[in-house]
Amino acid sequence: MRAPTLASPAAEIRRLRAEVAQLQAALASDARSSDPDYWLALFRSGYEAQVAEVAEAEYRRGQADEARHRDRLWREAAEPIAHGGPTFAELELRRWGPGGRVHFGDAREGDYMGGPVPAW
């Protein structure tokens, strides 16, 4: 079996020019090529696809950022407790205030106790 022979460069250029001319003629005869609505629809579909792709990438990036932020905050909150941080009694005092859980809803200093409210 013989290897295919290559055309001369000049012949190859003539062949490519003829092919380009055929493509140009086909494009010119295509009614869609001169229709602005066709090109607008084509542009819109490409634009919408690009917008959707970018939105998806930004959404994934936002999820990754949120996960990193959440993990960092969790470590900041949990590590001191896990490594001998404040006692349970101290945590309960911070959580419920003085008097513990039983007196959580009691009136505190600065609470509104009823009566007229001063005008601003």
C-alpha positions in Angstrom: 0.0 0.0 0.0 1.4 3.4 -1.0 1.4 6.4 1.2 -0.9 9.2 -0.1 1.0 11.8 -2.1 0.8 15.4 -0.9 -0.2 18.1 -3.3 2.1 20.9 -4.0 1.8 24.0 -1.8 0.3 26.0 -4.7 -2.3 23.3 -5.3 -3.2 23.1 -1.7 -3.7 26.9 -1.5 -5.9 26.7 -4.6 -8.0 23.9 -3.0 -8.3 25.9 0.3 -9.3 29.1 -1.6 -12.0 27.2 -3.5 -13.3 25.7 -0.3 -13.4 29.2 1.4 -15.3 30.5 -1.7 -17.8 27.7 -1.5 -18.4 28.5 2.2 -18.8 32.2 1.5 -21.3 31.5 -1.2 -23.2 29.2 1.1 -23.2 31.8 3.8 -24.4 34.5 1.4 -27.2 32.4 0.1 -28.4 31.5 3.6 -31.3 33.7 4.4 -30.5 33.6 8.1 -27.1 35.3 7.6 -28.7 38.7 6.8 -31.5 38.4 9.4 -30.7 40.5 12.4 -33.3 38.6 14.5 -31.3 35.4 13.8 -28.1 36.9 15.0 -29.8 38.5 18.0 -31.2 35.1 19.0 -27.8 33.5 18.5 -26.1 36.2 20.6 -28.8 35.8 23.3 -28.4 32.1 23.6 -24.6 32.3 23.9 -24.9 35.2 26.4 -27.4 33.3 28.5 -25.3 30.2 28.5 -22.3 32.2 29.7 -24.3 34.0 32.4 -25.5 30.6 33.7 -22.0 29.2 33.7 -20.6 32.2 35.6 -23.5 32.2 38.1 -22.9 28.5 38.8 -19.2 29.1 39.3 -19.9 32.0 41.7 -22.4 30.0 43.6 -19.9 27.2 44.1 -17.3 29.7 45.2 -19.7 31.2 47.7 -20.5 27.8 49.1 -16.8 27.1 49.5 -16.2 30.5 51.2 -19.2 29.9 53.6 -17.9 26.4 54.5 -14.4 27.8 55.3 -15.9 30.7 57.3 -18.3 28.3 59.2 -15.4 25.9 60.0 -13.2 28.7 61.3 -16.0 30.1 63.5 -16.7 26.6 64.9 -13.1 26.0 65.7 -12.9 29.4 67.5 -16.0 28.6 69.5 -15.4 24.9 70.3 -11.7 24.6 70.8 -11.4 26.6 74.0 -14.2 24.5 75.6 -12.7 21.2 74.3 -9.3 22.1 75.7 -10.1 23.0 79.3 -11.9 26.3 78.7 -14.5 27.8 81.0 -16.3 25.5 83.5 -19.9 24.4 83.0 -21.0 26.7 85.7 -19.3 29.7 83.9 -21.0 28.7 80.6 -24.4 28.5 82.3 -23.9 31.9 83.9 -23.0 33.4 80.5 -26.0 31.6 78.9 -28.7 32.4 81.5 -27.3 35.3 83.4 -27.4 35.8 87.2 -29.9 33.6 89.0 -29.6 30.8 86.4 -32.3 29.3 84.2 -35.0 29.7 86.8 -34.7 33.5 86.8 -33.9 34.1 83.2 -37.1 35.9 82.4 -37.1 38.1 85.5 -36.9 41.9 85.1 -33.4 43.3 84.9 -32.0 46.7 85.3 -33.0 48.9 82.4 -36.1 46.9 81.5 -39.3 48.7 80.7 -41.6 48.3 83.7 -44.7 50.0 82.2 -45.9 53.6 82.4 -45.5 56.5 80.1 -42.6 56.4 77.7 -40.6 59.7 77.4 -40.9 61.4 74.0 -37.8 61.5 71.8 
